[in-house]
């Protein structure tokens, strides 16, 4: 697995210990106290003044053994609520959700009876998806390694129940297993939507130590999954330069095209623009990073104000709304995290840095999610240095630079700024966003080396936001239902 290296040097540590501004009695006498002081000094030196975190911790589930960076998978239940599956290296699968007990909503964690996982197995990755119409059912994939004394045996288990009425029952799905032997050590397991014979369906994509991506598709005739050549559906994944640590696929809304991004253990990052129906690669870019890149994510971000809405290369009409563009977040283990904005027009030529993202040990997970509900996503980074960092784009408030070195006049510059941070008691491994409580607001799921944390939006803050957005509308307007006003008032109270 990816070994995370610390970026804090001994020289910097000694410099902090020599700080004459810290009284001797307050200087840290333990490693934990030293780490806390180091974090405080990093934030102070880099002028990173975070705001209060908008989340509060609602639930914590302690794991019997450590998970990993591929060990978290959210699923959507039929009742509208979400549930998350988290795996441990020692073969346990834990389901975490919420349910009513004694009239109150409480977090529920239970070990799920997934079959055909040996007691001596080490689970590497997990993923899950709901089938697309007209098909029905929940599909869960678990890749693991059975470490015997004489050899290592890797497997991929795919769970799917075809019995009518049990397609979405997690306990029933866990008992219906297709066991596939692998000839490579598995890494990340994910899923993607493909277009076959006039309809859309989901497939599994599994990366391995054989420098390849393996595709598993459901066979309608045999009611099972089988491996198909990845080049048949994903020509951009046919030849991989190294072991893939992260793969992300985004279908472009309103088009027959997709973006595919992957990052490798040797630092290669690649993005492809593909025509889905003809399987033609329209554009392709790559860049070399220093060291492994554990996470890449495609997302939609606002277009910079100082940039014109350029047309994608080779196309007459814009593929996306004028005010938004498709971008790529690249979280490197050894370098600062960067954003490549508008990859369809700019490729991987222009970087936007996330300042200070390399100051808290290696970044091992990342997530783009709208935490303040303003319609623009923030970038969350989970580090092995026990920090959760949230970066927000500021068009004119991030900093200032001299307009002319002979004058004191300054002009504003745009960039990413640390909005808030959260310090955990153990290194972070994985992040996800899902509405596990069923209140309509997504919770933030954080997996650390010790357990799983459920961070919930501050409901008082959410109620104030609802009232603020209803206020510009005339509260007596006939177009605004009285029930809506009453609910907003109750939330505020």
Beta strands, then each sheet from edge to edge (+ up, - down):
strand 1: 55-62
strand 2: 72-76
strand 3: 82-87
strand 4: 93-101
strand 5: 104-111
strand 6: 121-130
strand 7: 138-147
strand 8: 152-159
strand 9: 177-181
strand 10: 186-196
strand 11: 199-208
strand 12: 213-219
strand 13: 224-228
strand 14: 244-251
strand 15: 257-264
strand 16: 268-275
strand 17: 280-288
strand 18: 295-302
strand 19: 324-331
strand 20: 338-340
strand 21: 352-353
strand 22: 363-369
strand 23: 378-383
strand 24: 387-402
strand 25: 410-423
strand 26: 428-434
strand 27: 443-448
strand 28: 451-457
sheet 1: 1+ 28- 27+ 26-
sheet 2: 2+ 3- 4+ 5-
sheet 3: 6+ 7- 8+ 9-
sheet 4: 10+ 11- 12+ 13-
sheet 5: 14+ 15- 16+ 17-
sheet 6: 18+ 19- 20+ 21-
sheet 7: 22+ 23- 24+ 25-
end
